[in-house]
Amino acid sequence: MNTSTTKPIPTDWQAEFEAAARRPLKQRWRYAFIKTHKPVLDDARFRSFDTMQDYRAWCETALPSWLGYGRV
């Protein structure tokens, strides 16, 4: 039995969607990605590891847990 009900889309959301859909693809693509600084990850140009175990150990010790690179 499906008891979920669908709510109508708020008019302001619909207006924003329609305005975005009218923009050229190049402009939509430019606005699609937001650059967010990730501490430690973005602080070096590159890193390399000899083994996946080394990489995972580095992630657990060097990265903040909120980035989601720790083991579960």
MOURBEL-V505582 format. One record per backbone hydrogen bond with DSSP energy under -1.0 kcal/mol. CO is the residue of the C=O (numbers start at 1). NH is the residue of the N-H. E is the energy in kcal/mol with one decimal. If there is no record, write none. Layout:
BEGIN
CO;NH;E / CO;NH;E
END
This chain:
BEGIN
10;14;-2.2 / 11;15;-2.4 / 12;16;-2.1 / 13;17;-2.4 / 14;18;-2.4 / 15;19;-2.2 / 16;20;-2.4 / 17;21;-2.4 / 18;22;-1.1 / 20;23;-1.0 / 24;28;-2.2 / 25;29;-2.8 / 26;30;-1.8 / 27;31;-1.8 / 38;42;-2.6 / 39;41;-2.5 / 51;55;-1.8 / 52;56;-2.8 / 53;57;-2.3 / 54;58;-2.3 / 55;59;-2.5 / 56;60;-2.2 / 57;61;-1.8 / 58;62;-3.0 / 59;63;-1.6 / 64;67;-1.6 / 65;68;-1.7
END
